[in-house]
Each structure stands twice: as structure tokens, then as C-alpha cells.
Amino acid sequence: MGDKRKIKLTFKKVVSEQFPINSKRGGGIIKIDAWENEKGEVVKYSLAYINHLVLSDDNGRVLGYDNTHNFHHKHYFGEISAVDDFKSYQDLVDRFQIEIKEFIK
């Protein structure tokens, strides 16, 4: 019988930021997390605008991007859709920064 040990991949959390949004600007919080592998490549990420006053579903996530469940996807008012045109983590950060302006005044 062959050796069936699982290889444990180790990821290092390199970004963990939270930005509270003043209620005059829309309220809520922006939360950004990212992990890299040993090569310095972003392998896991979560970008989220959370505001429970705007949306009670999806843990208050009004807008977000992540790659949990083994695919790149977008959260928008509780709906989840695949990001079919994924290019890079930085591309999604840039997209998120543009789209968040819809909610942050």
C-alpha cells in the first residue's frame, strides 16, 4: 500500500484590515483579509463591505469577493455569482475599490 499521508499546505495571513465607516458616509465596515503561500502568491482572500443596517442576510455582507468553496465569486446583496473574468487578486481589489463607492459617500 502506498503512503496516503495528506500534505498540509501552510498559508501566511499577510493582510488583515478593518475600516469602520462613519454613519454619515453610509456606516458599516470594510474588511480585507489575504493569505499567501510559500511562494508569496495570494491563495486565499476575502474583501467585504459589511453593513447590517443595509442587509441582514449573508452576515451583513452587502458587497464582497472571496475564493472560498474553491472558486472566485462575488457577493452582492445576498446573491452569489462566479467571477468568470478573474485575472488576479490585485484586479479584484481594484474592482472592489471602485464598486464600494456605490455605498460609501
C-alpha positions in Angstrom: 0.0 0.0 0.0 1.2 3.5 -0.8 1.7 6.3 1.6 -1.6 8.2 1.9 -0.5 11.0 4.2 -2.0 14.3 3.4 0.3 17.2 2.6 -0.5 20.1 4.8 -0.3 23.4 2.9 0.7 26.4 5.0 -0.6 29.8 4.2 0.5 33.0 5.9 -2.0 35.8 6.6 -0.5 38.9 5.1 -3.4 41.3 5.1 -5.9 41.7 8.0 -7.6 45.1 7.9 -10.8 46.6 9.1 -12.0 50.0 8.3 -15.1 51.3 10.2 -17.2 53.7 8.0 -18.7 56.7 9.7 -22.5 56.6 9.7 -22.6 59.9 7.8 -20.7 58.2 5.0 -23.0 55.1 5.0 -21.9 53.2 8.0 -20.7 49.6 8.2 -17.2 48.2 7.9 -14.8 47.3 5.2 -12.9 44.1 6.0 -10.0 42.8 3.9 -8.0 39.5 4.5 -5.5 37.8 2.4 -3.2 34.8 2.7 -0.1 33.8 0.7 1.6 30.5 0.1 5.4 29.9 0.5 6.0 31.5 -3.0 4.3 34.8 -2.0 1.3 34.2 -4.1 -2.1 35.2 -2.8 -4.0 31.9 -2.5 -6.9 32.9 -0.3 -8.7 36.2 0.1 -11.8 38.0 1.3 -12.9 41.5 0.5 -16.1 42.6 2.1 -18.3 45.6 2.8 -20.5 44.7 5.8 -23.4 46.8 6.9 -26.2 45.0 8.9 -28.4 48.1 8.6 -28.4 47.7 4.8 -28.6 43.8 4.7 -29.4 41.3 7.4 -28.7 38.2 5.2 -25.3 36.9 4.3 -23.9 38.1 7.6 -24.5 41.7 6.6 -22.2 41.4 3.6 -23.5 43.9 1.1 -20.7 43.6 -1.3 -17.7 41.2 -1.3 -15.3 39.0 -3.2 -13.7 35.8 -2.0 -12.4 32.4 -3.1 -13.8 30.1 -0.5 -15.5 27.0 -1.7 -12.8 26.6 -4.4 -13.9 29.3 -6.8 -13.7 33.1 -7.2 -17.1 34.7 -6.5 -18.9 37.9 -5.7 -21.4 38.6 -3.0 -23.9 41.3 -3.8 -26.9 41.8 -1.5 -27.0 38.2 -0.6 -26.7 36.9 -4.2 -23.5 34.9 -5.1 -22.2 34.9 -8.6 -19.0 33.4 -10.1 -16.2 35.8 -11.1 -15.6 34.4 -14.6 -13.2 37.1 -15.6 -10.8 36.6 -12.7 -7.3 37.9 -13.5 -5.6 38.4 -10.2 -6.2 39.3 -6.6 -5.0 42.9 -7.2 -7.5 43.2 -10.1 -10.3 42.3 -7.7 -9.0 44.7 -5.1 -9.1 47.5 -7.7 -12.7 46.4 -8.8 -13.8 46.3 -5.1 -12.5 49.8 -4.5 -14.5 51.1 -7.5 -17.7 49.3 -6.6 -17.6 50.2 -2.9 -18.1 53.8 -3.9 -21.7 53.0 -4.6 -22.2 52.6 -0.8 -19.6 54.9 0.8 -20.4 58.6 0.4 
